[in-house]
Amino acid sequence: MPSCSTKCGRTAILKRPKTGDVLCKDCFFEAFENEIHFTITKAKLFTPNSTVAIAASGGKDSTVLAYILKLLNEKYNYQLKLLLLSIDEGITGYRDDSLETVKKNQEDYDMSLKVLSYKDLYGWTMDEIVAAIGRKNNCTFCGVFRRQALDRGAHLLKVDYLATGHNADDIAETVLMNILRGDLARLSRCTSIITDSGDGIPRVKPLKYCYEKEIVMYAYFRKLVYFSTECVFAPNAYRGHARVLLKDLEKIDPSVIMNIIQSGESIKVNQTVNMPTLTNCTRCGYVSSQEICKACVLLEGLNKGLPKLGIGKSSKVKRLLEEHSLKEKSISKNNCSNSNKTCENTIIDKDFQCLCLGKKESVQIDQLPLDKLTI
Ligand SMILES: Nc1ncnc2c1ncn2[C@@H]1O[C@H](COP(=O)(O)OP(=O)(O)OP(=O)(O)O)[C@@H](O)[C@H]1O
């Protein structure tokens, strides 16, 4: 066995995927933690005496994030109050199990935990959404709803920052995806280590420069408890392609991950590119680049029995809504093909059958009982 390249005298047990250094366990811990401390201080991620909600899914990234933030906070006296925020998407056999891991982390790290569910926020679980829309495109709902749910949670908890476990691989993948899609507006902001969600609570990514492989190694050698099962629903197909491409390139040269991030950081978007103007959603009040935010459009589609409403371009949304209102006008009364005697709608059209079939109870976002959702 080779000796540790720091010349500490101990035997090396691993080769760092990011740098190629052969290190003993303790020197790896030190190097990995110091890099995150350097990232936090260089980017001035947190101001002292702030409260930070750690977006905790129970997976490796957010578990390592919670562990390291606690460790560095104590070691370098950042003077942060740390707590955990989890979103329960309502995915049986996946999130229910991973939330148990978060509860274990809560005890181990002695942090308070707030769990918000899609069911409470939107009236739908992901299981129900997938039953309505199928396995294609369900990641769009999950991603959009989770993003907003985390913002709502951060708001509710009155924190100063929301920290997520996005790592270097996630960011390099996103850069690749935005290049492949030609999405220059997103490309210009996807590498930012601090993003403003528009409601004044910045999102920060302390693991931005950490390789996924090293996060797994760190969790393994530190014996951290985390949940490692993939989501039971279909993975985001497009991101999947970018991921495979990145992993193939990483095998040839591990520095591609950092190179892609640095390229993304250095790209200057031409002034002629149309950048979205941020405004507030006229329904829920959250920041949006459209009059009605994506979460509200998706929710509207679900509640109207048009689950594909928010999938794709916004022009499609308009067309589908127009078609839907035309259909509603052409419906005939007192003809419920559902033969449900208790149905009040008793309306049908050729494609939709009785609209009572698509009727769902849901909480409107603008009527959320935010005051009741306290810690
Ligand atoms: N259900 C959730 N509740 C709270 N935070 C979440 C949730 N899902 C994802 N996040 C946050 O978003 C980050 C990126 O999420 P992503 O879905 O890419 O998971 P991941 O890369 O597998 O991360 P992790 O290993 O932490 O699950 C996570 O590290 C976490 O901070």
The ligand as an SDF file (V2000), in Angstrom:
LIG
                    3D

 31 33  0  0  0  0  0  0  0  0999 V2000
  -37.5350   16.0020   -0.9380 N   0  0  0  0  0  0  0  0  0  0  0  0
  -36.6020   16.8970   -0.6890 C   0  0  0  0  0  0  0  0  0  0  0  0
  -36.6310   17.6100    0.4540 N   0  0  0  0  0  0  0  0  0  0  0  0
  -35.7050   18.5420    0.7150 C   0  0  0  0  0  0  0  0  0  0  0  0
  -34.6780   18.8230   -0.1090 N   0  0  0  0  0  0  0  0  0  0  0  0
  -34.5840   18.1490   -1.2520 C   0  0  0  0  0  0  0  0  0  0  0  0
  -35.5170   17.1500   -1.6100 C   0  0  0  0  0  0  0  0  0  0  0  0
  -35.1520   16.6330   -2.7990 N   0  0  0  0  0  0  0  0  0  0  0  0
  -34.0430   17.2850   -3.1730 C   0  0  0  0  0  0  0  0  0  0  0  0
  -33.6850   18.1940   -2.2530 N   0  0  0  0  0  0  0  0  0  0  0  0
  -32.5270   19.1160   -2.2580 C   0  0  0  0  0  0  0  0  0  0  0  0
  -32.0890   19.3230   -3.5890 O   0  0  0  0  0  0  0  0  0  0  0  0
  -30.7530   18.8040   -3.7510 C   0  0  0  0  0  0  0  0  0  0  0  0
  -30.5850   18.2050   -5.1210 C   0  0  0  0  0  0  0  0  0  0  0  0
  -31.5940   17.2620   -5.3090 O   0  0  0  0  0  0  0  0  0  0  0  0
  -31.4800   16.0130   -6.2880 P   0  0  0  0  0  0  0  0  0  0  0  0
  -32.8360   15.5340   -6.5740 O   0  0  0  0  0  0  0  0  0  0  0  0
  -30.5480   16.3490   -7.3890 O   0  0  0  0  0  0  0  0  0  0  0  0
  -30.9210   14.9210   -5.3090 O   0  0  0  0  0  0  0  0  0  0  0  0
  -29.5440   14.2120   -5.1480 P   0  0  0  0  0  0  0  0  0  0  0  0
  -28.4950   14.7490   -6.0820 O   0  0  0  0  0  0  0  0  0  0  0  0
  -29.8120   12.7650   -5.1210 O   0  0  0  0  0  0  0  0  0  0  0  0
  -29.2130   14.7610   -3.6680 O   0  0  0  0  0  0  0  0  0  0  0  0
  -29.3860   13.9730   -2.3370 P   0  0  0  0  0  0  0  0  0  0  0  0
  -28.2850   12.9640   -2.3940 O   0  0  0  0  0  0  0  0  0  0  0  0
  -29.2330   14.9640   -1.2400 O   0  0  0  0  0  0  0  0  0  0  0  0
  -30.7730   13.3660   -2.4060 O   0  0  0  0  0  0  0  0  0  0  0  0
  -30.5870   17.8220   -2.6120 C   0  0  0  0  0  0  0  0  0  0  0  0
  -29.2310   17.6440   -2.2740 O   0  0  0  0  0  0  0  0  0  0  0  0
  -31.3620   18.4780   -1.5000 C   0  0  0  0  0  0  0  0  0  0  0  0
  -30.6190   19.5240   -0.8880 O   0  0  0  0  0  0  0  0  0  0  0  0
  1  2  1  0
  2  3  1  0
  2  7  2  0
  3  4  2  0
  4  5  1  0
  5  6  2  0
  6  7  1  0
  6 10  1  0
  7  8  1  0
  8  9  2  0
  9 10  1  0
 10 11  1  0
 11 12  1  0
 11 30  1  0
 12 13  1  0
 13 14  1  0
 13 28  1  0
 14 15  1  0
 15 16  1  0
 16 17  2  0
 16 18  1  0
 16 19  1  0
 19 20  1  0
 20 21  2  0
 20 22  1  0
 20 23  1  0
 23 24  1  0
 24 25  2  0
 24 26  1  0
 24 27  1  0
 28 29  1  0
 28 30  1  0
 30 31  1  0
M  END
$$$$
